Amino acid sequence: MNDLRERLLDRITRSLLTYEKSIKETDDHYDELGGRYDRYSASAPYSYKHLIPFWIRLLEENGADCEGFRKEYERITRKLEALERKRGRDYREKLLDRLKDDVDFYPVMLHSFAELEPYELEIPNDLSTRTAIEIYLRELERDYDLTEMKVKVSTLDEELKRKYLQNIEEILESYFDAEDPYSPESFWWKHPLKLLKEKQAMENNS
């Protein structure tokens, strides 16, 4: 069994357990749900909801039978759907508030991006904001008109990419786990090797 397959098996197994646990904790501590620095967040289950299917597909591409994982994911997701019905519109509003908070924080993160060291601590902490925004946008677009927010995020993305490209070599040299093979290609900030190729191509064509 190759290393990628072993890592995916471990990641999916652990993430399914955490996914289910996060749904229970969100319900049990609903009145304590808060912002980015609070212990409990309305958003806790959603990264697992959106990323576990991607990891399962990757594992299937590596020749594994994932029927058991798919059934377990569907079972847990039904629990999340039950929680959403139980808590109603208020729960979706809490998620929207988290999205707004992270979009408002994005320029703050950008201000010091790639300027603070050590990179292996600062870069993943910074990029977690961008990943959270992506998860919220995907989750909430069925409930709200997010057109203006997507335009704002796209504009901020241009600045993030500019600063990322400007410091790409230093980031890759200092932060060995910068490239995340477990993120979709659309999460471009998780794929600095592709950004490096883009930068090299631009330099060669200049």
C-alpha positions in Angstrom: 0.0 0.0 0.0 1.5 3.3 -1.0 2.1 6.1 1.5 -0.6 8.4 0.0 -3.2 5.7 0.4 -2.2 4.9 4.0 -2.4 8.6 4.9 -5.8 9.0 3.2 -7.1 6.0 5.1 -5.9 7.4 8.4 -7.2 10.9 7.6 -10.6 9.8 6.5 -11.0 7.5 9.5 -10.1 10.2 12.0 -12.0 12.9 10.2 -15.3 10.9 10.2 -15.0 10.5 13.9 -14.3 14.2 14.4 -17.1 15.1 12.0 -19.6 13.2 14.1 -18.2 14.6 17.4 -18.3 18.2 16.1 -22.0 17.9 15.3 -22.8 16.7 18.8 -20.7 19.4 20.4 -22.3 22.1 18.2 -25.7 20.9 19.4 -24.7 20.4 23.0 -23.1 23.9 23.2 -25.3 25.8 20.8 -25.8 28.7 23.2 -22.0 29.0 23.5 -21.3 29.2 19.8 -19.1 32.2 19.1 -16.4 33.7 16.8 -13.0 32.8 15.7 -11.4 32.8 19.2 -14.2 31.0 21.0 -14.1 27.3 21.9 -17.3 26.4 20.0 -18.2 27.5 16.6 -21.2 27.0 14.4 -18.8 26.2 11.5 -17.1 23.2 13.2 -18.7 20.4 11.1 -18.6 22.0 7.7 -14.9 21.6 6.7 -15.5 17.9 7.2 -18.8 17.9 5.3 -17.1 19.5 2.2 -13.6 17.9 2.3 -14.3 14.3 3.3 -15.9 13.5 0.0 -12.9 14.9 -1.8 -10.6 12.6 0.3 -12.8 9.6 -0.4 -12.5 10.3 -4.2 -8.7 10.5 -3.9 -8.6 7.2 -2.1 -10.8 5.6 -4.7 -8.5 6.9 -7.4 -5.8 5.0 -5.5 -7.7 1.7 -5.9 -9.5 1.5 -2.6 -13.1 0.3 -2.0 -14.7 3.3 -0.2 -18.3 2.1 0.0 -18.0 1.8 3.8 -16.6 5.3 4.1 -19.3 6.7 1.9 -22.1 5.1 3.9 -20.5 6.4 7.1 -20.2 9.9 5.7 -23.9 9.8 4.6 -25.0 8.6 8.0 -23.1 11.4 9.8 -24.3 14.0 7.3 -27.9 13.1 8.0 -27.1 14.0 11.7 -25.9 17.4 10.5 -29.0 17.9 8.5 -31.1 16.9 11.5 -29.2 19.5 13.6 -29.9 22.2 10.9 -33.6 21.4 11.0 -33.7 21.5 14.8 -31.9 24.8 15.0 -33.6 26.3 12.0 -32.8 29.7 10.4 -30.8 30.9 13.4 -28.1 28.3 12.7 -27.6 29.5 9.1 -27.5 33.0 10.3 -24.7 32.1 12.7 -22.8 30.6 9.8 -23.3 33.7 7.7 -22.0 35.8 10.6 -18.8 33.7 10.7 -18.4 34.2 6.9 -18.8 37.9 7.3 -16.3 37.9 10.2 -13.7 36.0 8.2 -14.2 38.2 5.1 -13.7 41.3 7.3 -10.6 39.7 8.7 -9.1 38.8 5.4 -7.5 42.2 4.8 -6.0 42.1 8.2 -4.4 38.7 7.4 -3.2 40.1 4.1 -1.5 43.0 5.7 1.2 40.9 7.3 1.1 37.8 5.0 4.6 36.4 4.5 6.1 39.1 6.7 6.0 37.2 10.0 8.2 34.2 10.9 8.4 31.3 11.4 6.6 30.6 8.2 5.7 27.1 9.3 3.5 28.6 12.0 2.3 31.8 10.4 1.5 30.7 6.8 -0.9 27.9 7.8 -2.6 30.1 10.4 -3.1 32.8 7.8 -4.3 30.5 5.0 -6.8 28.8 7.4 -8.9 32.0 7.1 -9.0 31.7 3.3 -9.9 28.0 3.5 -12.7 28.8 6.0 -14.1 31.5 3.7 -14.2 29.0 0.8 -16.1 26.4 2.9 -18.6 29.0 4.1 -19.2 30.3 0.6 -19.9 26.8 -0.7 -22.1 25.9 2.2 -24.2 29.1 2.2 -24.6 29.9 -1.5 -27.9 27.9 -1.5 -29.4 30.1 1.2 -28.1 33.6 0.4 -27.1 35.9 -2.4 -23.3 36.0 -1.9 -22.5 37.8 -5.2 -21.1 40.9 -3.6 -19.1 39.0 -1.0 -17.6 36.7 -3.7 -16.5 39.8 -5.7 -14.8 41.2 -2.5 -13.1 37.9 -1.8 -11.9 37.7 -5.5 -10.4 41.1 -5.2 -8.6 40.2 -2.0 -7.5 37.0 -3.6 -5.6 39.0 -6.2 -3.5 40.6 -3.4 -3.0 37.3 -1.6 -1.7 35.7 -4.8 0.6 38.7 -5.5 2.2 38.5 -2.1 2.3 34.7 -2.2 4.1 34.7 -5.5 6.5 37.4 -4.3 7.6 35.2 -1.4 7.0 31.8 -2.8 10.6 30.5 -2.8 11.2 31.5 0.8 7.9 30.0 1.9 8.6 26.7 0.2 12.2 26.6 1.7 11.0 27.3 5.2 7.7 25.6 5.3 8.1 22.0 4.1 4.4 21.2 4.3 3.2 24.2 2.4 2.0 22.0 -0.5 -1.2 20.2 0.6 -2.0 17.2 -1.7 -5.3 16.7 0.3 -6.9 20.0 -0.9 -8.9 20.4 -4.1 -7.1 22.2 -7.0 -9.6 25.1 -6.6 -8.0 25.7 -3.2 -5.1 27.3 -5.0 -3.5 28.8 -1.9 -2.9 25.2 -0.7 -0.8 24.5 -3.9 2.3 26.7 -3.8 4.2 24.4 -6.2 1.7 25.3 -8.9 2.1 29.0 -8.0 5.9 28.6 -8.3 5.5 27.2 -11.8 3.3 30.1 -12.8 5.9 32.5 -11.5 8.7 30.8 -13.4 6.6 30.8 -16.6 6.0 34.5 -16.2 9.7 35.2 -15.7 10.7 33.0 -18.7 8.2 34.9 -20.9 9.3 38.4 -19.7 
